[in-house]
């Protein structure tokens, strides 16, 4: 970064800056914890020699915070997959339940964007399909930040909501489903794509976006015919830029598909989740007749549903990282 001309190529420079941020996210907490250990040891020895009870109590309180720092470092150490450091494409799709599920997908979008803001992840909307009556049918975001894929991959799967429906005149309890899909963004993927295997459609972008976006067919949808993979982008006013971004998403999906064929465990984590309905959920959000959110993989649960729906999902991510790490250790043993 100190070399002359580093910023002459902004795209290449930004990749280096992103890599630096990711590495700092690993190294800085360890250096701070190491310094804190040394300082606390010296303070403890001095207080013990002088019989300073107030200082000893202060050391004990700081030791509790140091333990929490070490716990966070241990969690970060579990993000050691080849793609965990990468940025990602993050998608939400409404499932069985019609308008209810579209509204649930909208609620999940709010929950995750709140989490992104807390985690200081940057995100941009690549594509959004609104629901017919309310909510969203699907949305795709690009999320950037240290360990974005590693952490958000813990959220991939079907999410189930149980609540009193705001769309039911009789106020009956309804169950809704939505699926989360997470794919790492790749810098360069050694995958050849035959142009004859692609069907490329253009259409007018939906939602707000200015007169130009609404009147010109700038949005792009690409279908990879051999696999049936469909990607679309309406983020930019330029059809050319939207096509380039859609191709990047397609390459990332094809990369994951190839990886799934080589790795059975990855296939289970990121493969076809089947129907977005009963029997496939990783987490349940029950708002009626009681309030409880439970992850069915780890059994981690909480009754503070408001906090979770406001983006406090870090405990669920951490519990799954521990679960996944233990599972890998058993398989390795």
N, C-alpha and C positions, 0 to 999 in steps of 0.2 A: 504493500500500500504506500510505502514511502518512495517508491520508484517514480522518476519523472514520467509524466504521461499516463499515470495510472487511470485517470478519469477520462482519457481520450475515447475509450470504449465503455460507455455507461453501463451497458448490459453485463459485460464481463466483470466490471468493477463491482456492480451490485451483488453479483454472485459471491465474490470474495468477501464483501462486507457481511453478507448473510452468513457465510461460513464462519467468519470471525465471531459474530454474535452468538452462534450456536456453541462454539468452542468456549467462549467466555462464560456461557451459561453452565458449562460443566466445571471449568477451572475455578472461577471466582468464588463460588460457595465453599469449595474445598480449602482454598487459601484463607478465606475469612475464618472458617472453623478451626484451621490449624493455628492461626494467630490467637484466636479466642482461647484455645486449650492452653497455649503457652502463658498468656496473660492471667488466666484463672489459676493456673498452677502456682505462679509466682505470688499472686495475691493471697491465695489460700495459705501458702507456707509462711508469708509475712504475718497474716492475721493470726495463725496458729501460734507462732512464736510470741506474739504480743498479747495473746488471749483476747483479741478483739471480737467479741460475740456479734456485734452489729455487722462487721465486715464479713464474718463467716456466714451470716444469714443472707447477705447480699450475694456472696459467691454461690450459695445454694440455689438462689433464685435464678442467677445467670446460668447456672449449670442446667437447669430445666430447659431454658431457651436453647442452649447448646445441643441438648439431646434432640430437640425438635429439628434443629438445623441438620444434625446427622441423619435423622430419619428422612429428611427431604433429599439429602445427598444419596442415601441408599436407594430411594425411589428413582432418582435420576440415573443411577447405575443400572437400573433395569431396562432403561431405554437404550439398548445396545444392538438393536437390529440394524441391518444394512441400510434401511430406508428411514429409520426413526428420526433422524435429524432433518429430514426433508420437509419442504412445504407440501401442501396437499390440496386436492380437490375434494370438497366436502358437500355431499348431496343429501337431501331429505325428500322422500317420496311418500305421499299419502297412500294408504292401503285400503283394506276392507272397511266400509263404514260410510262411504259417500261424503256428504257435507261435513259430517262429524269428523272424519279423518282428515279432511282438508283443513279444518279449523285446528285440529291437533297438530298437523304439520306446521301450521303458522305459530302455534305455541312453542313447539320445539325450536323453530327458527329463532324466536325471541330468546329462549333459554340459552341457546348456543352462542348467539351474538353477544349476550350479556357476559357469558364466560370468556369469549374472545377478548372483550374489552378489559376484563379483570386480569386475564393472563397476558395482556398487552400484545395480542396477536393482531396483525393487520388482516383485513378481509375485504374482498370485493365480490359483488354479485356477478356471476357469469351468465346465468340464465334463470328465469322464473316463469312458471306456468300457473296462473291464478286458478282457484277453484271456480266452479260454475256459479255458486251462490255465495260462498264465503271461503276465507282461508286461501291456501295454495295447494295445487296439485303436486308440484315439485319445484325444487330450487337447487341450484349448484353455486357454491362459493369457492373462491380460491382463498386459502388461509395461509398466511406467512408468519413464521416465527420459529424460535428454537424448539425442536422436538414436536412440531405441529402434527406431523403424521404419527409419530410414536404415541403421543397422548390421545389424539382423536381416534386412532384405530381402535382404542378400547370401547368406543361408542358405536362401532359398526354392528348393525343388527336391527331387529324389530322391537319397537317400543310401544307398549300397550297403555292406553288411558281408560280409566273407569270413572265416570262422573254423571251427575244429573245434567242432561242435555239442555243447553240454552236454546236449542232449535226445536225442542219437543214441547208442544202446547200443554201436554199432560205431565210434564216434568218427570219423565221416566229416566231410569238409569241406562246409559248407553256405554258400549265398549268400542273404542276406536284404535286403529293401528297406523303406524307410520314407520318407514324403514330409513335407517341412516347408512350411507355408503361412503367410504373414505379411500382415496387412492393417492399414492405419493406422486408428486410432480417430479418428472425426470428431466435432467439437463440434456442428456443425449441418450437415445435409446436405439440400440442396434436392431431395429425391426424394419423390414422392407414392406411397404404397402403398395400393392398394385392399384393404380388409379381406376382400373376396370372393376375393382372390387368395391368401389365407393359410389354411393348415390348421394349427391349433394343437392339439397333443397334450400331455397331462400324464402324468407317470409318477413312480414312486418313485425317489428318488435312489439311486445305487449306492454301495457302499463305506461306510466309516465316516462317521459324522455325527450320531450320537445317535439316541435312540428316535424323536423327532419326525420327523427327516428320513427315516428308514427306513419309517415307518408311513403317512406322508401323501404324496400325490402332488404334491409341491412342484416337482419338476423340470419344465421346459417345453421342448418341441421345436416349432419353427416351420418350416414348409415353404412356400417361395414358389413357388406352382404354375407361373407362367409361365416361370420360369428353372430350377426344380428345385433351387434353393439351399436347404440345410437347416442350421439353426443350433439349438443347444440349450444350456441353462444349468441347472446344479443347484448353483450356488455358495451360494445362500442358503436359509434355511428358509422364506422367504416366496415363495409362488408368484407373487405380484404383482411382487416385485423381480426374480425370475428371468425373468419375461416381459419386463420393461423392459430387462434386460441382453441378452436374446436379440434383442429388437427393435433394440437398438443395434448388435449384431453384424451383423444382417441389413442394416441401413442402410449399414454400412461395406462389406459385400460388394457390395451393389448399386451403391454409389458407385464401387468399383473396377471393376465390370463396365462401367459407363458410361464410365469413364476408358479402359478397354481399347479400347473401340470407337473412341475419338477418337485414341488414341496407339498406334501399332503397336509401338514399342519397349517400352512398358510392358506391352503384351499379351504380348510374348515373355517378359518377366521374371516376370509374375505370373499369366499366363493358365493355361489348362488344361494341366497337366503330362502329360496322357495317362495310360497305365497306369503304376502304381508298380512298375516292373519293369525288365528289361534295356533298354538303349539310351537311357534317359532320365535317367541319374544325373548329378549335378553333381560328386559326390565319392565316392571309394571308400576304405573303411577295411579294409585287409587285415591280418589278425592271423595267418594261416597261408596258405602255408608260410613267408612272411617277414613282416616288420612294416613297413607303409608306409601313410600316409594321403596321398592325392593329390587335388587339385582339378582336374577335367578342363577347366575353363574357363580357368584361369590357369596351370596346370602347377605351381603351388606345392605342395610336398610336404615331408613330414617322416617320420623313422623313430621319433620319440618318441611312439608311439601312446598310451601311458599318460597323458602330460601333456595331450594333446588330449582324450581321453575324460574327463579330470578338469576340463575347461572351458577349456583354453588354446587358444581358437580365434581370438583377436585377429589373429594373423598371416594366417590365411586370409581374414578379413574385410578387412583392409587390402590384401591383394594383389588381392582382387576389386574393391574401391573404385578402385584404381589402374587396373585393367583396364577397368572401366566408364567411368572418366573419359577414358581414352585413346580408347575406342570412340566416346564422344560427341564428342570433339574431331575425330576423323576424319570423322564423319558431318556435323559442322558445317562442316568444311573442304570 
